[in-house]
Amino acid sequence: MSARVGVIGAGYVGLVTGVCLASMGNEVILRDIDERKVAALEAGEVPLYEPGLVELMFAHRERISVTRSLERLLERADLVFVAVDTPPTYSGDADLSRVMGVVDELERTGADARHVLVMKSTVPVGTGERVRAELDARGLDAVGYCSNPEFLKEGAAIADFLKPDRVVVGDFRAEDGDRVSALYEPLGAPVLRTSVPSAEMVKYASNAFLATKISFINEIANVCEEVGADVSVVAEGMGLDRRIGPSFLRAGIGFGGSCFPKDVAALKQLAGNSGYHFQLLTSVIEVNELQKRRVVGKLKKHLGSLEGKVIAMLGLAFKPETDDMREASSLVLAARLLAEGARVRGYDPIAGEAARERLSGIELSPSAEAALEGADAGVLVTEWSQILDLDWDVLRATMRRPVIIDGRNALDEAAMLAAGYTYEGIGRAVGR
């Protein structure tokens, strides 16, 4: 049986959630206050890059509507998902102004017992209790509230939503949790029913653990460089242990994006606000920041001073299959290279326009070939297939110096060395 679903916030999480729920046969209304975004969606345009999202939205467009009006959304929806931004503040806490703004609007627009507020936004533990108290204080005690954290990976968000490892539903009243859980029944995934604080913590703990695995393998990679071991083999050997598993054991130049950096910092801040010093996460953050800067040291080892040297950054988004530049490693790397006096070129097959808004002082190239032409070195920052599949044998002759730093260990080391490159990865045998 289909449900009537509203989604407040048509950004990445909200749009993917709405479109996927529509593909499951539900009637979905998306609400956003950005007039241009609403106009684009009404015209059938998707204002972000996520593989398969445009096609899925088009296939189920008859069940999707868009509005700027919360009143209209409440008229046409019973389950109201909140998917607004919760960016970090200067103190490191999550900014809940948009979340609380939704509560203010609900009071003015007259939400009632038909409605269950479903929190998809990543919010600190305790937010649900705060929202519940605000709803009650404003005479909206009949409105339900559930925590339903998202676990979407950019570049694979549709599969993650429609074929999830688990669905987490935290509630204050069992009947509200029942309604949200029923929405996911067609997916056949395990549903974890719990309290609202526990559901909120599942999200933070999951991302913090994955970030910890990344920083751990990067630390191992750095030790491998000192002792002559190959981190790729080490990670494979570790991953074959079922207690550890192979996921997130790929050494590189650090994690980025909209979730891991923000959520790790927020959990550390939450612990600090509660009087607990989360030492492990402090180290996870420090390792991640230092890892991005190690590339500069590798370049200086091969080129000497970087003053006036032309460095090509290949890939700018924080990971392949997305145009997301939030906390991308390219941002830190570009700033450090410019500070060293280098001339920096950048190329990304998808995130070029997004990069233009965030990267100043670098030249954006129309192709990887153009970025590498006459360059003293190239750095693989994001492992796009379009970059990995380049004709590296031909490109060597176009570079001033054939130095490649593989920040993702994604290129074939033997092939690069055979082609005449000075090649160095992360945690591998140093370029021979």
Secondary structure by P-SEA (a helix, b strand, c coil): cccbbbbccccaaaaaaaaaaaaaccbbbbbbccaaaaaaaaaccccccccaaaaaaaaccccccccccaaaaaacccbbbbbccccccccccccaaaaaaaaaaaaaacccccbbbbbccccccaaaaaaaaaaaaaccccbbbbbbbbbcccccaaaaaacccbbbbbbccaaaaaaaaaaacccccbbbbbcaaaaaaaaaaaaaaaaaaaaaaaaaaaaaaaccccaaaaaaaaaacccccccccccccccccccaaaaaaaaaaaaaaacccaaaaaaaaaaaaaaaaaaaaaaaacccccccbbbbbcccccccccccccccaaaaaaaaaaaaccbbbbbbccaaaaaaaccccbbbbccccccccccccccccccccccccccccccccccccbbbbcccccccaaaaaaaccccccccccccc
